[in-house]
Amino acid sequence: MGFFETIRYTLIKKDKNIEIRQYDVFLLASTKTLSNKQFDSGFMNVFNYISGDNHTSEKISMTTPVVSYEEDDQLVTGFYVPSKYDKTNVPKPTSEHVFIQENEASIYAVIRFSGGWREKNFKVAEERLMDYLNQNHYEILSNRIIFRYQPPFIPGFLRRNEIAFKIKYT
């Protein structure tokens, strides 16, 4: 989506719809909630943050993707914070449910797919990516991460979705 800043990365390798990417340090404005089958809970917590529910009452530009992953039986949902911010100048959340997390520079294996936000779709893509990683002897360093690039009102066949794992790449 050309209207929104997207998390930057450098493509290291591409094999059909699977990519090995280098991401630099980036920030996520995140929240933890109970998980649901579409892995989309918590969205409004971080949406309120970028809409001005922060210590400077600053509206922060919408970005892509929305990032989700499970951690300690909870769903972490995060918005990529625009690149003009770093950990020293990012507006601090006023809500106790939102936190800023800095993600270190890392290598990720990513598979792109379209479709609705259903566990079945996520699982099929995850299995394909896991097969690729196992066949190519990559070490997985994270839980499954879901990247979503379009809002829920976009028909599933037009949505860009991705499953990612942080990996060891040598």
N, C-alpha and C positions, 0 to 999 in steps of 0.2 A: 504494500500500500504506500504509494508515493507521498501521501499527505502527512505521514507520521515518521518521525525519526525511528529507525530500526537499529537494534543492537548490532554493532559492527563486529566483523570477524574476517579472518583471512582464510581462504580456502587452501587447504594443504593437499587434499586428494579427493577425487570424485569417482565413484563407481556406480553408475546408473542413478538411483534416487538416494544413495547413501553418500554422505560427505564427512570428511575429517576436517574439522575447523579449529583454528586458533582464535580464541577470544582473549582480548586484553582485559584488564581490570574493569569491572562495571558495577554499578549500584542497582539494587532492587529495593523498592518500597514494598514491604511484604506484610502479610498477616497470617496467623495460624487459626484454622477453624476445623470443625469436624468435616471429614471427607464425605463426598456424595458420589453417586455413580457417574456423574459427568465431570467430576473434578473441577468444578467451577465455583465452589462456595468461597466467600471472603472477598469477592470482587468489589462489593460496595464499600468495604472498609478502606481499600486502597484508592478507589475512585474518589471517595470523600477527601482523602489526603491530597490528591492532585487537584481537586476542585477548590482548595484553599483551607482545608482543615489541618493547618500546620502553624507553627509559631510565627511565621511572617505573613500569614494569610495570603500567600502567593499561589496563584493558579499555575500549575505545572503542566506543560504540554503532554498530551496523550502520545504514547509511543507503542511500538510493537517489538516483540511479542509479549503477551501475558504469559508468565512463567509459573508453572505449578509442579509440585512434587510432594511426595508423602515423606513425613519425618516423625518418628515417635508417635505413630498412630494418629497423626493430624495431617491436614492438608495445608501446605504453605503455598499461598498465591501471591505473586509479586508482579509489579509493574516495573519495567526497565526505566530507570531515572535518566532523563536526557543528559547527553555527554557534557553539557556546559557546567554540570555540577560534579563536585567530588566530595569526599567525606568531610571536608572542611567548610563547604558552603551550601550543602544540601539543606533545605528547610526541614527542621525537626518536626516530627508528627506531634499533634496534640492528643491524639487518641492513644490510649494504652494498648490498643489492638494492632497498631501499625508500628513497624520497626524498619530501620534502614540497614540493609546488609551489603557488605562489600564482598564481591566475588573476585577471587584472585584470578590472575591470568592462567588459563588452562586450555587443554585440548579436549574437544568433544567429538564424538561420533554421532551423526545426526541422520535420521531418515525422514524424508518428506512424504506426506500423503494428504489426501483430501477426505472429506466425509464429516459426518456428525460427530459430536463429542460423546461417544458411547464407549464404555469399557471394551467392548468387542473390537472396535476400530483401533483403539489404543493398543490392545493386546496383540492384534495381528501385526501391526507395525513394529511393536517391541520385539516380537518373536523373530521377525525377519532381520532386524538389526542385531539381535543377540546371536543369531546363526552366523551372520557376517563376522561379527567380532570374534566369536569362537573359532571359526574357520581360519581367520587371519591372526589368531593368537594375540589379540589385544587384551590388556588387563583393564577391567572395569573398576572405576574408583568412586562411583556414585550410585544412588538410586535412580530410577527412571525419572526423567524430567520431560514435561510436556510444554511445548511452545505453541501458542495459538495466535494467529495473526489477524483474524477477522472477528467482528462482533457476532453475537449469536443470531442476529436476524438475517445474516447472509446464508443462503442455502448451502447445505453441507457439501454438495459437489463443487462449489466454488471456494470453499475454505482451504486455506493453507495451514496445515498442522504439521508438527514435527515431534518426534520422540528423540531424546538425546541422552547420552551417558558421558560423564567425564571419563576419559581414558588415559592410560599411560601410553605415550607414543614415543618411539625411539627410532 
